[in-house]
């Protein structure tokens, strides 16, 4: 049975680079703990998709900033899955391509885009027991999160995971191209002026290179349980079963 903290919902922030397994692990953890899962990267992907469809140069910051007023992004949860809606259209699958991933990294570097989406993320975190993943959750979006984890792995390991995921969806992307995109996105995310990707000072850094999904899940579950048990009014994470 889910138990909430007094006067405050539990917030768990999981940050890290592209392909580290944040989304799949966060989904499984949220299901096990009975929390809401929010993939914040999907919001930036939806913004990128909008402008690509409009044939707007992703590096044209002025047009992107002025075009934000025409975007409405919604989230819906069905059977434990987060669905992303762009101006009323379900784009959950369309935003999961390397092209959109690269474009999302570039639009996310624009301060006005981040501000456009930050309120929605914080509002969701303030109203639910939540596991939120991204690149600046523990440093910017939820700096007071109960648990902060920075999840990483080698670029080669992350690229292979993403490549296999894309193959399972029927795409013909080459591994070399996926690896190049992962490396470039790391550079973009770490060097942007607006909320660059970085581990929070109080985050637990977890390297999952070579781990199976089950190994990584068990490791993160243990970290979260330990952190929440340490809270005097915390949720009794040890009673959750994954």
GUROKOL-52633 format. One record per residue (C-alpha): residue number from 1; x, y, z. Coordinates in steps of 0.2 Angstrom, whole numbers, plus 5000, padded with zeros to 4 digits. Example, Ala and Ser with C-alpha at 12.3 -4.5 7.8 and 13.67 -1.06 7.14 Angstrom:
BEGIN
  nr    X    Y    Z
   1 5062 4978 5039
   2 5068 4995 5036
END
This chain:
BEGIN
  nr    X    Y    Z
   1 5000 5000 5000
   2 5007 5017 4995
   3 5011 5029 5009
   4 5015 5047 5006
   5 5026 5059 5016
   6 5017 5071 5027
   7 5013 5087 5017
   8 5024 5083 5003
   9 5024 5071 4989
  10 5040 5060 4986
  11 5051 5067 4972
  12 5064 5056 4963
  13 5075 5064 4950
  14 5085 5053 4938
  15 5097 5062 4927
  16 5110 5057 4914
  17 5115 5057 4896
  18 5106 5050 4881
  19 5104 5031 4880
  20 5109 5028 4899
  21 5092 5019 4901
  22 5084 5033 4911
  23 5067 5031 4903
  24 5065 5012 4904
  25 5072 5011 4922
  26 5062 5025 4928
  27 5046 5018 4921
  28 5049 5001 4930
  29 5053 5010 4946
  30 5038 5021 4945
  31 5027 5006 4942
  32 5035 4996 4957
  33 5034 5011 4969
  34 5016 5016 4963
  35 5022 5033 4958
  36 5019 5044 4942
  37 5033 5043 4929
  38 5037 5059 4919
  39 5049 5058 4904
  40 5054 5076 4903
  41 5064 5074 4887
  42 5048 5069 4878
  43 5042 5087 4880
  44 5058 5094 4872
  45 5056 5081 4858
  46 5038 5087 4855
  47 5044 5105 4853
  48 5058 5099 4841
  49 5045 5089 4831
  50 5034 5104 4829
  51 5047 5115 4822
  52 5054 5102 4810
  53 5037 5099 4803
  54 5036 5118 4800
  55 5053 5117 4791
  56 5060 5130 4804
  57 5079 5129 4806
  58 5082 5122 4823
  59 5096 5134 4825
  60 5085 5149 4821
  61 5082 5154 4839
  62 5072 5169 4835
  63 5059 5159 4825
  64 5058 5146 4838
  65 5055 5158 4853
  66 5041 5167 4843
  67 5033 5150 4838
  68 5032 5144 4856
  69 5015 5152 4858
  70 5008 5140 4844
  71 5013 5125 4854
  72 5002 5115 4866
  73 5009 5100 4874
  74 4999 5088 4884
  75 5003 5072 4894
  76 4991 5058 4897
  77 4994 5041 4906
  78 4986 5025 4899
  79 4990 5008 4906
  80 5005 5015 4915
  81 5012 5023 4899
  82 5016 5041 4896
  83 5008 5048 4880
  84 5013 5064 4873
  85 5001 5075 4863
  86 5007 5090 4852
  87 4992 5101 4848
  88 4980 5087 4851
  89 4990 5074 4841
  90 4997 5059 4849
  91 5016 5060 4844
  92 5023 5047 4857
  93 5031 5036 4843
  94 5036 5050 4831
  95 5047 5059 4844
  96 5058 5043 4846
  97 5070 5045 4831
  98 5088 5050 4831
  99 5084 5066 4821
 100 5072 5072 4834
 101 5084 5067 4848
 102 5097 5078 4840
 103 5085 5092 4837
 104 5078 5091 4855
 105 5095 5094 4862
 106 5097 5109 4852
 107 5081 5117 4856
 108 5083 5113 4874
 109 5098 5124 4874
 110 5087 5139 4872
 111 5083 5147 4889
 112 5065 5152 4883
 113 5061 5134 4878
 114 5066 5128 4895
 115 5056 5141 4903
 116 5041 5137 4892
 117 5041 5119 4899
 118 5048 5121 4917
 119 5032 5126 4925
 120 5023 5110 4919
 121 5037 5099 4925
 122 5037 5107 4942
 123 5018 5107 4944
 124 5018 5089 4940
 125 5031 5086 4953
 126 5022 5096 4966
 127 5006 5086 4964
 128 5011 5068 4964
 129 5023 5055 4970
 130 5034 5056 4955
 131 5049 5049 4947
 132 5055 5062 4934
 133 5070 5059 4922
 134 5080 5071 4911
 135 5096 5080 4911
 136 5093 5094 4924
 137 5080 5087 4935
 138 5090 5086 4951
 139 5099 5103 4948
 140 5085 5114 4941
 141 5068 5107 4940
 142 5067 5098 4957
 143 5082 5104 4967
 144 5074 5098 4983
 145 5070 5080 4977
 146 5071 5067 4990
 147 5082 5056 4979
 148 5094 5061 4965
 149 5102 5049 4954
 150 5114 5053 4939
 151 5114 5038 4928
 152 5127 5035 4915
 153 5137 5022 4904
 154 5150 5023 4891
 155 5145 5031 4874
 156 5147 5014 4865
 157 5136 5005 4878
 158 5123 5018 4877
 159 5123 5018 4858
 160 5121 4999 4857
 161 5106 5000 4868
 162 5098 5014 4857
 163 5102 5005 4841
 164 5094 4989 4847
 165 5079 4999 4853
 166 5077 5007 4836
 167 5080 4990 4827
 168 5066 4983 4837
 169 5054 4997 4830
 170 5059 4992 4812
 171 5071 5006 4808
 172 5087 5003 4798
 173 5098 5015 4807
 174 5117 5010 4807
 175 5125 5008 4824
 176 5139 5020 4818
 177 5127 5034 4815
 178 5118 5031 4832
 179 5135 5031 4841
 180 5139 5048 4832
 181 5123 5055 4837
 182 5125 5050 4855
 183 5142 5057 4856
 184 5136 5074 4848
 185 5121 5075 4860
 186 5133 5072 4875
 187 5143 5087 4869
 188 5128 5098 4866
 189 5119 5094 4882
 190 5135 5097 4893
 191 5140 5113 4884
 192 5124 5122 4883
 193 5122 5139 4893
 194 5105 5135 4899
 195 5104 5121 4912
 196 5119 5111 4906
 197 5118 5092 4910
 198 5127 5089 4926
 199 5126 5078 4941
 200 5119 5087 4956
 201 5131 5089 4971
 202 5120 5077 4981
 203 5116 5065 4967
 204 5121 5046 4968
 205 5131 5043 4952
 206 5127 5026 4945
 207 5137 5018 4930
 208 5127 5004 4922
 209 5140 5000 4908
 210 5138 4981 4905
 211 5124 4979 4916
 212 5108 4969 4912
 213 5092 4979 4914
 214 5088 4968 4929
 215 5104 4972 4937
 216 5102 4991 4935
 217 5084 4990 4941
 218 5089 4981 4957
 219 5103 4993 4960
 220 5092 5009 4958
 221 5079 5001 4968
 222 5091 4998 4983
 223 5097 5016 4982
 224 5080 5023 4982
 225 5074 5012 4997
 226 5089 5017 5007
 227 5087 5035 5004
 228 5069 5035 5008
 229 5071 5025 5023
 230 5083 5039 5029
 231 5069 5052 5029
 232 5061 5054 5046
 233 5043 5056 5038
 234 5048 5047 5022
 235 5038 5034 5012
 236 5041 5016 5017
 237 5050 5011 5001
 238 5055 4994 5009
 239 5037 4989 5007
 240 5037 4992 4989
 241 5039 4977 4977
 242 5046 4977 4960
END
